[in-house]
């Protein structure tokens, strides 16, 4: 299954580590520092020029060869869609199966 994060960005649900509300980050100095460092290191992808409402932390296997270690790439998406809406979208299929 996939989740639309806004703009033209869609990610597999199994790549998502966390969906975080912007307001919850603003309360913690350590969290703010983490996101600043992630942006500085190039782990951040801003989906839109609109106001960021949520952060989506993802990981995916970038490369996996026989006998080689797998390379995991972390991307933090800055989404203009609220964390509540994104969380509701992740349960959409569960709701359909109950019908």
C-alpha positions as CSV (number, residue, x, y, z in Angstrom):
1,X,0.0,0.0,0.0
2,X,1.0,3.6,-0.6
3,X,0.5,6.9,1.1
4,X,0.1,10.2,-0.8
5,X,2.1,12.9,1.2
6,X,1.2,15.9,-1.0
7,X,2.3,17.3,-4.3
8,X,3.5,14.4,-6.5
9,X,5.0,12.4,-3.6
10,X,3.7,8.9,-2.8
11,X,5.6,6.5,-0.6
12,X,5.1,2.8,0.3
13,X,3.5,2.4,3.8
14,X,6.2,0.0,4.8
15,X,8.9,2.7,4.3
16,X,7.2,5.0,6.9
17,X,8.9,5.1,10.3
18,X,6.9,8.0,11.8
19,X,4.3,10.7,10.9
20,X,4.9,13.7,13.2
21,X,2.9,16.9,13.7
22,X,4.8,20.1,13.3
23,X,3.5,21.5,16.6
24,X,4.8,18.6,18.6
25,X,8.4,19.3,17.3
26,X,8.3,23.0,18.3
27,X,8.0,22.0,22.0
28,X,11.4,20.2,22.1
29,X,14.8,21.8,21.6
30,X,16.3,18.4,20.8
31,X,13.7,17.7,18.1
32,X,14.3,21.1,16.5
33,X,18.0,20.4,16.5
34,X,17.4,17.0,14.9
35,X,15.4,18.4,12.1
36,X,17.9,21.3,11.5
37,X,20.7,18.7,11.3
38,X,18.7,16.5,9.0
39,X,18.1,19.4,6.7
40,X,21.8,20.4,6.7
41,X,22.9,16.8,5.9
42,X,20.5,16.5,3.0
43,X,17.9,14.1,4.4
44,X,15.0,16.5,4.0
45,X,12.7,16.7,1.0
46,X,10.3,19.7,1.0
47,X,7.2,18.6,-0.9
48,X,5.7,22.0,-1.4
49,X,6.3,25.7,-0.8
50,X,3.1,25.7,1.3
51,X,3.4,25.7,5.1
52,X,4.7,22.4,6.5
53,X,2.1,20.7,8.7
54,X,3.8,17.3,9.3
55,X,7.1,15.5,9.0
56,X,7.2,12.0,7.6
57,X,10.3,10.0,8.4
58,X,11.0,7.2,5.9
59,X,13.6,4.6,5.2
60,X,14.1,2.4,2.2
61,X,16.6,-0.1,1.0
62,X,18.6,1.6,-1.7
63,X,20.8,-1.2,-2.8
64,X,21.0,-4.9,-2.0
65,X,23.5,-7.1,-3.8
66,X,24.5,-10.7,-3.1
67,X,26.9,-10.8,-0.2
68,X,26.9,-7.0,0.2
69,X,25.4,-5.0,3.0
70,X,22.2,-3.3,2.3
71,X,22.3,0.5,2.0
72,X,19.4,2.2,3.8
73,X,18.4,5.7,2.8
74,X,16.6,7.9,5.2
75,X,14.4,10.7,3.9
76,X,12.3,13.1,6.0
77,X,9.5,14.7,4.0
78,X,8.1,18.1,5.0
79,X,4.4,17.7,4.0
80,X,1.7,20.4,3.7
81,X,-0.9,17.8,4.8
82,X,-1.7,17.4,8.5
83,X,-0.5,14.4,10.4
84,X,-4.2,13.6,11.3
85,X,-5.2,13.5,7.7
86,X,-2.1,11.3,6.8
87,X,-2.9,8.9,9.7
88,X,-6.5,8.6,8.5
89,X,-5.3,7.8,5.0
90,X,-3.1,5.0,6.3
91,X,-6.2,3.3,7.7
92,X,-8.4,3.7,4.6
93,X,-7.9,0.1,3.5
94,X,-8.7,-1.2,7.0
95,X,-12.0,0.6,6.9
96,X,-12.8,-0.8,3.5
97,X,-12.2,-4.4,4.7
98,X,-14.8,-3.8,7.5
99,X,-17.5,-3.1,5.0
